[in-house]
Amino acid sequence: MTVVLALRCANGIVLASDSQITDPGRGLTYPAQKLHPLGDSAAWGGSGSRAVLYDVEQLFTEEAEAIVEAKDIGHAIQARVRPILKHHYENFIPSVPGQEKAGTPATFILAAGYAGDRPFIIDLDPNALLGHHEETGFQAIGSGAAMAQQAHALLTHFRMPERDVDYGLVAALRVLDALDASSSSIGGPMDLCRITPEDGAQHLTPKQVEGVRKDVARWVKLEQSALDDLFA
């Protein structure tokens, strides 16, 4: 199971993901990097076929500048990823003798960042259909997306779109950690990317992620104290 999510805040965007890959054909799980740079001011993540995502990563690395500087970033992504999807679908063998569980090339892409000072949150589904989520301020992809959407809904009263992006880092990690605790197929280490127009896309180090996790613990403790005093 995979989850990649994007969260828009008052002055930036957070892109976050788990790092656990599940191979149902071989009954294996292993960690893998799911967040990748898209030039200096954006990043992207994907779920689904590793072969498809590898091809997308190579292409995005080579053409990041052209994508982010395009008049319509969504169409620029769509035009580049659609041929990759089509190629893999055409060469996919759905049934292999002796293999009961086959993987599928179904792949989702989620990209977020800034074109100048203009924010974007764009996803591309396995049919190469685009979705824009700048206004709603949240999107999640992967098999854990529904749980991420539900977790985000439970945090809406904290008004993350009105808060600094560092609050968004804490909220995103709290969502990922909650999914990790409730699903054996989502696991760490967790990846976080902080994106602002001024600083560009900053991929947090494991040590920095642990610092954010300490802030999550402080947040939970403050909530518990508030609840303890509710009927005092």
C-alpha positions as MATLAB code, in Angstrom:
seq = 'MTVVLALRCANGIVLASDSQITDPGRGLTYPAQKLHPLGDSAAWGGSGSRAVLYDVEQLFTEEAEAIVEAKDIGHAIQARVRPILKHHYENFIPSVPGQEKAGTPATFILAAGYAGDRPFIIDLDPNALLGHHEETGFQAIGSGAAMAQQAHALLTHFRMPERDVDYGLVAALRVLDALDASSSSIGGPMDLCRITPEDGAQHLTPKQVEGVRKDVARWVKLEQSALDDLFA';
ca = [
       0.000    0.000    0.000;
       1.183    3.505   -0.790;
       0.119    6.961    0.254;
       1.390   10.241   -1.181;
      -0.322   13.448   -0.072;
      -0.109   17.170   -0.759;
      -1.294   19.840    1.672;
      -1.471   23.559    0.909;
      -0.810   26.055    3.684;
      -0.884   29.847    3.850;
       2.635   30.308    2.502;
       3.629   26.942    1.072;
       2.849   23.347    0.210;
       3.833   20.091    1.906;
       4.295   16.916   -0.110;
       4.623   13.757    1.982;
       4.707    9.988    1.579;
       5.434    6.706    3.264;
       8.230    4.547    1.860;
       6.875    1.000    1.987;
       6.516   -0.962   -1.245;
       4.352   -4.099   -1.344;
       5.024   -6.767   -3.965;
       1.949   -9.057   -3.843;
       3.363  -11.430   -6.456;
       6.302  -12.341   -4.242;
       4.760  -11.509   -0.864;
       7.470   -8.938   -0.102;
       7.592   -5.462    1.370;
      10.603   -3.159    1.176;
      11.374    0.574    1.481;
      11.752    2.832   -1.552;
      11.963    6.551   -2.240;
       8.574    7.863   -3.408;
       9.161   11.623   -3.449;
      11.341   13.168   -6.137;
      12.384   16.686   -7.163;
      10.682   18.417  -10.075;
      13.155   21.203  -10.657;
      13.978   23.571   -7.804;
      10.469   24.683   -6.889;
       8.348   21.540   -7.075;
       8.295   17.829   -6.293;
       6.276   14.782   -7.228;
       5.408   11.328   -5.956;
       3.811    8.254   -7.457;
       2.063    5.012   -6.651;
       1.680    1.846   -8.696;
       4.045    0.105  -11.068;
       7.704    0.655  -10.198;
       8.652    0.243  -13.861;
       6.289    3.029  -14.905;
       7.457    5.279  -12.089;
      11.096    4.665  -13.033;
      10.405    5.848  -16.581;
       8.496    8.873  -15.277;
      11.366    9.752  -12.922;
      13.906    9.680  -15.772;
      11.708   11.884  -17.945;
      10.837   14.353  -15.154;
      14.528   14.673  -14.250;
      15.414   15.534  -17.844;
      12.485   17.884  -18.517;
      11.694   19.398  -15.113;
      12.398   22.969  -16.202;
      10.205   22.715  -19.300;
       7.340   21.229  -17.255;
       7.353   23.818  -14.451;
       7.759   26.717  -16.878;
       4.974   25.521  -19.185;
       1.910   27.732  -19.576;
      -0.253   24.801  -18.406;
       1.736   22.541  -16.081;
      -1.007   19.918  -15.963;
      -1.055   19.531  -19.727;
       2.759   19.428  -19.772;
       2.724   16.525  -17.307;
      -0.109   14.769  -19.119;
       1.585   15.011  -22.518;
       4.754   13.415  -21.169;
       3.308   10.707  -18.921;
       0.516    9.485  -21.220;
       2.880    7.812  -23.758;
       4.684    6.052  -20.895;
       1.414    4.706  -19.502;
       0.262    3.614  -22.952;
       3.526    1.782  -23.632;
       3.357   -0.168  -20.381;
      -0.327   -1.005  -20.801;
       0.277   -2.319  -24.316;
       3.088   -4.577  -23.097;
       1.441   -5.751  -19.869;
       0.784   -9.496  -19.525;
      -2.256   -9.793  -17.224;
      -2.110  -13.544  -16.642;
       1.097  -15.512  -16.053;
       0.877  -19.335  -15.607;
       1.817  -20.346  -12.096;
       1.436  -16.846  -10.722;
      -1.873  -16.263   -8.984;
      -1.236  -12.673   -7.973;
      -0.135  -10.405  -10.780;
       0.833   -6.796  -10.455;
      -0.741   -4.130  -12.615;
       0.773   -1.111  -14.298;
      -1.970    1.165  -12.912;
      -0.107    4.263  -11.782;
      -1.005    7.576  -10.151;
       1.149   10.710  -10.160;
       0.894   13.647   -7.736;
       2.936   16.807   -8.348;
       2.990   20.008   -6.293;
       4.976   23.195   -6.128;
       5.226   26.696   -7.493;
       5.542   28.212  -10.935;
       6.872   31.590   -9.875;
       4.507   32.521   -7.066;
       1.634   30.455   -8.496;
       0.953   27.233   -6.514;
      -0.147   23.990   -8.122;
      -1.309   20.590   -6.868;
      -1.954   18.261   -9.810;
      -2.654   14.559  -10.020;
      -2.757   12.214  -12.994;
      -4.764    8.975  -12.783;
      -4.117    5.674  -14.665;
      -6.338    6.914  -17.520;
      -4.107    9.998  -17.865;
      -6.911   12.248  -16.602;
      -5.846   15.401  -14.768;
      -7.058   16.774  -11.479;
      -6.304   20.244  -10.066;
      -6.427   20.644   -6.286;
      -4.979   24.084   -5.589;
      -8.331   25.395   -4.352;
      -9.268   22.452   -2.130;
      -5.705   22.439   -0.789;
      -5.390   18.687   -0.294;
      -5.013   15.555   -2.380;
      -3.799   12.019   -1.745;
      -3.018    9.138   -4.097;
      -2.231    5.473   -3.654;
      -4.095    2.625   -2.070;
      -3.995    4.470    1.250;
      -5.531    7.634   -0.234;
      -9.025    7.077    1.182;
      -7.653    6.726    4.708;
      -5.510    9.841    4.204;
      -8.560   11.811    3.044;
     -10.456   10.708    6.141;
      -7.556   11.611    8.435;
      -7.287   15.023    6.800;
     -11.019   15.592    7.268;
     -10.588   14.982   10.988;
      -7.981   17.774   11.117;
      -9.872   20.415    9.102;
     -10.859   22.354   12.242;
      -7.181   23.220   12.712;
      -7.424   25.411    9.546;
      -4.133   24.399    7.978;
      -4.710   26.584    4.856;
      -4.476   29.616    7.169;
      -1.283   28.485    8.897;
       2.434   28.533    8.144;
       3.865   25.666    6.101;
       5.715   24.342    9.160;
       2.309   23.559   10.676;
       1.593   21.657    7.468;
       4.677   19.501    7.976;
       3.405   18.534   11.426;
      -0.105   17.787   10.124;
       1.178   15.708    7.196;
       3.452   13.620    9.400;
       0.663   13.110   11.918;
      -1.568   11.761    9.136;
       1.179    9.422    7.869;
       1.993    8.154   11.351;
      -1.707    7.495   11.999;
      -1.919    5.447    8.800;
       1.273    3.609    9.752;
      -0.289    2.677   13.104;
      -3.535    1.471   11.514;
      -2.270   -0.331    8.398;
       0.482   -2.928    8.155;
       1.029   -2.076    4.484;
       1.981    1.552    5.130;
       5.332    2.116    6.743;
       8.276    4.408    7.289;
      10.588    6.025    7.101;
       8.323    8.904    6.138;
       9.351   11.444    3.514;
       8.502   15.149    3.765;
       9.090   17.963    1.295;
       8.579   21.620    2.247;
       7.863   23.895   -0.736;
       7.641   27.700   -0.706;
       8.064   30.335   -3.429;
      11.045   31.814   -1.578;
      12.960   28.660   -0.610;
      11.832   26.266   -3.327;
      11.443   22.552   -2.630;
      13.324   21.359    0.448;
      13.398   17.586    1.024;
      13.771   16.969    4.744;
      16.546   14.739    6.047;
      15.693   11.824    8.380;
      16.959   13.922   11.298;
      14.686   16.805   10.306;
      11.711   14.440   10.005;
      12.380   13.258   13.549;
      12.361   16.887   14.652;
       8.910   17.292   13.087;
       7.789   14.111   14.854;
       8.732   15.696   18.186;
       6.435   18.592   17.282;
       3.686   16.049   16.549;
       4.177   14.608   20.043;
       3.920   18.118   21.549;
       0.710   18.743   19.580;
      -0.852   15.500   20.837;
       0.158   16.321   24.416;
      -1.432   19.780   24.170;
      -4.647   18.219   22.849;
      -4.700   15.767   25.738;
      -4.244   18.600   28.243;
      -7.079   20.569   26.645;
      -9.346   17.530   26.810;
      -8.413   16.895   30.447;
      -9.512   20.449   31.280;
     -12.716   20.336   29.223;
     -14.980   19.438   32.137;
     -12.752   20.715   34.930;
];
